[in-house]
């Protein structure tokens, strides 16, 4: 299991090293969705430690990755709206963690998935390759 995790981490690090800025954001969205999936599985199996780690990872991706990459000065109302959405998602993730509530995780995915899909479309046009 440790080898698989090390291999996956190396793949992520290699992807980050060669990724365009658009691709990096797509990777953050994917990492978020992966973390929420792990949290959901941990809730179902009663693995409190894994649930906490996965939700913490999802929160960090939203706060330190997605939200911090917003250009609030140049992005206008869209950037402000996205910041509010990311803050809401962070709150719901925290509540899901405290309450072991998969429905709150599902809500977070429903809010983020359309952004990920739209971003992937934009990134494919900008970079000329699909994600």
KAZI-V935585 format. One record per residue. RES is the residue in one small letter. SS is DSSP state (hx for helix, st for strand, lp for the rest). PSI is psi in radians with two decimals (999 if undefined). Layout:
res=RES ss=SS psi=PSI
res=RES ss=SS psi=PSI
//
This chain:
res=x ss=lp psi=-0.70
res=x ss=hx psi=-0.61
res=x ss=hx psi=-0.73
res=x ss=hx psi=-0.72
res=x ss=hx psi=-0.73
res=x ss=hx psi=-0.72
res=x ss=hx psi=-0.77
res=x ss=hx psi=-0.74
res=x ss=hx psi=-0.71
res=x ss=hx psi=-0.69
res=x ss=hx psi=-0.72
res=x ss=hx psi=-0.81
res=x ss=hx psi=-0.70
res=x ss=hx psi=-0.74
res=x ss=hx psi=-0.71
res=x ss=hx psi=-0.71
res=x ss=hx psi=-0.56
res=x ss=hx psi=0.04
res=x ss=lp psi=2.57
res=x ss=lp psi=2.89
res=x ss=hx psi=-0.68
res=x ss=hx psi=-0.72
res=x ss=hx psi=-0.62
res=x ss=hx psi=-0.73
res=x ss=hx psi=-0.71
res=x ss=hx psi=-0.68
res=x ss=hx psi=-0.64
res=x ss=hx psi=-0.79
res=x ss=hx psi=-0.78
res=x ss=hx psi=-0.72
res=x ss=hx psi=-0.69
res=x ss=hx psi=-0.88
res=x ss=hx psi=-0.67
res=x ss=hx psi=-0.77
res=x ss=hx psi=-0.71
res=x ss=hx psi=-0.69
res=x ss=hx psi=-0.75
res=x ss=hx psi=-0.73
res=x ss=hx psi=-0.73
res=x ss=hx psi=-0.80
res=x ss=hx psi=-0.68
res=x ss=hx psi=-0.65
res=x ss=hx psi=-0.78
res=x ss=hx psi=-0.56
res=x ss=hx psi=-0.06
res=x ss=lp psi=0.33
res=x ss=lp psi=1.60
res=x ss=hx psi=-0.68
res=x ss=hx psi=-0.85
res=x ss=hx psi=-0.69
res=x ss=hx psi=-0.83
res=x ss=hx psi=-0.75
res=x ss=hx psi=-0.78
res=x ss=hx psi=-0.75
res=x ss=hx psi=-0.66
res=x ss=hx psi=-0.72
res=x ss=hx psi=-0.78
res=x ss=hx psi=-0.76
res=x ss=hx psi=-0.77
res=x ss=hx psi=-0.68
res=x ss=hx psi=-0.76
res=x ss=hx psi=-0.89
res=x ss=hx psi=-0.88
res=x ss=hx psi=-0.30
res=x ss=hx psi=-1.23
res=x ss=hx psi=-0.89
res=x ss=hx psi=-0.72
res=x ss=lp psi=-0.29
res=x ss=lp psi=-0.09
res=x ss=lp psi=2.43
res=x ss=lp psi=1.59
res=x ss=lp psi=-0.48
res=x ss=lp psi=-0.84
res=x ss=lp psi=-0.31
res=x ss=lp psi=-0.15
res=x ss=hx psi=-2.53
res=x ss=hx psi=-0.61
res=x ss=hx psi=-0.81
res=x ss=hx psi=-0.70
res=x ss=hx psi=-0.75
res=x ss=hx psi=-0.71
res=x ss=hx psi=-0.71
res=x ss=hx psi=-0.79
res=x ss=hx psi=-0.73
res=x ss=hx psi=-0.80
res=x ss=hx psi=-0.66
res=x ss=hx psi=-0.70
res=x ss=hx psi=-0.78
res=x ss=hx psi=-0.74
res=x ss=hx psi=-0.75
res=x ss=hx psi=-0.79
res=x ss=hx psi=-0.64
res=x ss=hx psi=-0.74
res=x ss=hx psi=-0.74
res=x ss=hx psi=-0.70
res=x ss=hx psi=-0.68
res=x ss=hx psi=-0.81
res=x ss=hx psi=-0.58
res=x ss=hx psi=0.00
res=x ss=lp psi=0.83
res=x ss=lp psi=1.81
res=x ss=hx psi=-0.52
res=x ss=hx psi=-0.56
res=x ss=hx psi=-0.61
res=x ss=hx psi=-0.74
res=x ss=hx psi=-0.72
res=x ss=hx psi=-0.74
res=x ss=hx psi=-0.72
res=x ss=hx psi=-0.75
res=x ss=hx psi=-0.53
res=x ss=hx psi=-0.62
res=x ss=hx psi=-0.60
res=x ss=hx psi=-0.78
res=x ss=hx psi=-0.60
res=x ss=hx psi=-0.73
res=x ss=hx psi=-0.77
res=x ss=hx psi=-0.78
res=x ss=hx psi=-0.74
res=x ss=hx psi=-0.70
res=x ss=hx psi=-0.69
res=x ss=hx psi=-0.76
res=x ss=hx psi=-0.81
res=x ss=hx psi=-0.67
res=x ss=hx psi=-0.66
res=x ss=hx psi=-0.74
res=x ss=hx psi=-0.82
res=x ss=hx psi=-0.22
res=x ss=lp psi=0.33
res=x ss=lp psi=2.54
res=x ss=lp psi=2.77
res=x ss=lp psi=999
//
